[in-house]
Amino acid sequence: MACGGDDNKLSLDSIRDSLIRQEDTIIFNIIERIKYPTNPTLYKQPCSVNIPDFSGSLFQYLFQETEALQSKVGRYLSPEENPFFSNNLPDSIIPPTKCTPVLHPAAESVNVNEKILDVYINQILPLFCKEADDGNFATTAACDIHLLQALSRRIHYGKFVAEVKFRDCTDEYKPLILAKDRDALMKLLTFEAVEEMVKKRVAKKAMAFGQEVTLNDSTAKEVKCKVDPTLVSRLYDEWVMPLTKLVEVEYLLRRLD
Ligand SMILES: O=C(O)C(=O)C[C@]1(C(=O)O)C=C[C@@H](O)C=C1
């Protein structure tokens, strides 16, 4: 989706297909993360070890350093990727690919990662994980980073959704953007029936992906699921879809700049 060129390729259906595929990544990453407890020590500020010139948590340190390395090899040249720590990110040593951008240039200024990080640490982790410290900090942080990047990519895909909706129904969106009417924009871009399907599908996927696979059916015990499907549905209902819609509104408000 990073490159345009052929406008006909950009459709709400193709973007929704990508959102559906991203559900798989998010659910597998949740299953990986919840092998570990919350590990609150990881997120404590300042961290208990002395890191020169750094006053944040151990998790922030690991995440910031990971993003810096990924930035050097071009991760944030892609409009699908949005950094969590954008200050002082090193330039890419890889040249950008030449393509027609799909999004309006103002898309770059839409970034809700601070909110994502806050709800992730304070609400999502306590919901999914056992409250304890097991000392597996580096591995836990690696799982967090994968999951947070997958959530961020999905939520910021709202920019592409909004672009397509704007192109498809410019006459309806334009007056609301000019009036800066957030509530009306939110109403216009919301499809409740689609949201219901998303919630049901992610619960079903959680059930399927979280199943124990055994070779001998006759000895198989009661079906045990690695992740509670109702929690995955709640994750989408309370955070993923509302934040995607927030990104859509923020993008649309800048669409005529
Ligand atoms: O599919 C859309 O139209 C979207 O805007 C995406 C999405 C979602 O986050 O899944 C968000 C808002 C809509 O109400 C339905 C679904």
The ligand as an ORCA input file, in Angstrom:
! r2SCAN-3c Opt
* xyz 0 1
  O     -13.461     -0.922      7.535
  C     -13.622      0.273      7.756
  O     -14.427      0.981      7.129
  C     -12.828      0.944      8.787
  O     -12.894      2.146      8.927
  C     -12.022      0.113      9.732
  C     -12.790     -0.170     11.020
  C     -11.836     -1.029     11.892
  O     -11.064     -0.462     12.644
  O     -11.858     -2.255     11.718
  C     -13.058      1.124     11.691
  C     -14.249      1.758     11.555
  C     -15.421      1.152     10.917
  O     -16.556      1.379     11.681
  C     -15.228     -0.279     10.636
  C     -14.035     -0.897     10.749
*
